[in-house]
Amino acid sequence: MLKTSNTFIAKATLQRVGNKLSEELSHITSAEIPLTEDEESLLKNFFLRSVKSSTDLMKFTHHISLDYNAVFGNTSKYFDNKISFIEYSNSVLNHLYEKSNHPQIKTGELFIIHFQELKFQDITVDGIGIFKIENKIDYLKFNQHDNDLDFTINKGVKLQKIDKGCLILNTDKSDGYRVFSIDNNSYDANYWKKSFLDLEEVMNDSYQTKHHLGLLSTFSNTMVENNDTYAQKEFISQGIQLFNDNEVITKDLLEQELLAPFDVVDSYSQFKTGYNKENNLDLEESFNVSVSTLKKEKRKIKSQINLDTKIQIKLDLSEGESVKDNIEKGFDEERKMHYYKVFYNEET
């Protein structure tokens, strides 16, 4: 979806944003930061690699009107050459500071980057990256003076994973632009994506794939409530297999291949209505499967059966037919216990 092989950093600023509730000061900028060729290459890879790990395509929104979204408004002004990059950077910093009003929000360094030559869905666009670095580690720096060697201890970050970031692409402006966002900290979940950026998902194939799988997984939990963990695992395994085997999922295909064999067509339909309303979802009856989203989402689905005899059975839910054909559940009358029978050719 996003290609960055020809991308380069055109402009960059570095600031510090404090916690408003704790009355910590922020540091605004008056100039862009100069970057050497090596620094530009390292920072570009660091920031964009983190953002590209997100499969959720987002857009700016607001409960009243998109015009009231601060980051959207200031980004529009910058892309339209109505404000300078320094003015834009400081406006983003000030807005983020206003939203940093919870005791768990950490002070951090804020990079704002203007990227050029981003390839998105076969078009070349500019992009604005907003990246906040919060968590730092201690590291040793070794120094040599003639024949002597010593060290200092500093704080810094590894150029591997960003704490918080977003990439705003200059396309689809009338629909809130297109945005990739990441947040690798869970202690302030609503702060970045909702309070600061105010984002919602774009309803594309990735959205449909992700939330249909979430619906199937959540619905399968109703089988556990009936004390049938194996049926639940078999159901979700067959569901994943269905997504693996078909480029397009339709209502008829889902009912015929998955729901009908488990005799849950009606109960699933009722559950789906409540699930969509509770989670504010708009799920279509027919959609194309997003392979990258499927790969990511099926890792989140629990695949383990835990038994009270301290035995665990882990299933590969992506191999639905194998699970169905090579494991059986039964009840031993003599021992008055349930059992699983597993078939295999050899241990691996």
Stockholm file with secondary structure:
# STOCKHOLM 1.0

chainA/1-348         MLKTSNTFIAKATLQRVGNKLSEELSHITSAEIPLTEDEESLLKNFFLRSVKSSTDLMKFTHHISLDYNAVFGNTSKYFDNKISFIEYSNSVLNHLYEKSNHPQIKTGELFIIHFQELKFQDITVDGIGIFKIENKIDYLKFNQHDNDLDFTINKGVKLQKIDKGCLILNTDKSDGYRVFSIDNNSYDANYWKKSFLDLEEVMNDSYQTKHHLGLLSTFSNTMVENNDTYAQKEFISQGIQLFNDNEVITKDLLEQELLAPFDVVDSYSQFKTGYNKENNLDLEESFNVSVSTLKKEKRKIKSQINLDTKIQIKLDLSEGESVKDNIEKGFDEERKMHYYKVFYNEET
#=GR chainA/1-348 SS CEECTTCEEEEEEEEEECCTTTTCCCBCCSSCCCCCHHHHHHHHHHHHHHHHTCCCCEEECCSSCGGGCHHHHHHHHHHTTSSCHHHHHHHHHHHHHHHCCSTTCCCEEEEEEEEEEEEETTEEEEEEEEEEECCCEEEEEEEEETTEEEEEEEEECCTTCCSEEEEEESSCGGGTCEEEEEECCCTTHHIIIIIISCEEECCSHHHHHHHHHHHHHHHHHHHHHTTCHHHHHHHHHHHHHHHHHCSEECHHHHIIIIIGGGTCHHHHHHHHHHHHHHHTCCCCSSEECCHHHHHHHGGGSCCEEECTTSCEEECCTTCHHHHHHHEEEEEETTTTEEEEEECCSSCC
#=GC SS_cons         CEECTTCEEEEEEEEEECCTTTTCCCBCCSSCCCCCHHHHHHHHHHHHHHHHTCCCCEEECCSSCGGGCHHHHHHHHHHTTSSCHHHHHHHHHHHHHHHCCSTTCCCEEEEEEEEEEEEETTEEEEEEEEEEECCCEEEEEEEEETTEEEEEEEEECCTTCCSEEEEEESSCGGGTCEEEEEECCCTTHHIIIIIISCEEECCSHHHHHHHHHHHHHHHHHHHHHTTCHHHHHHHHHHHHHHHHHCSEECHHHHIIIIIGGGTCHHHHHHHHHHHHHHHTCCCCSSEECCHHHHHHHGGGSCCEEECTTSCEEECCTTCHHHHHHHEEEEEETTTTEEEEEECCSSCC
//
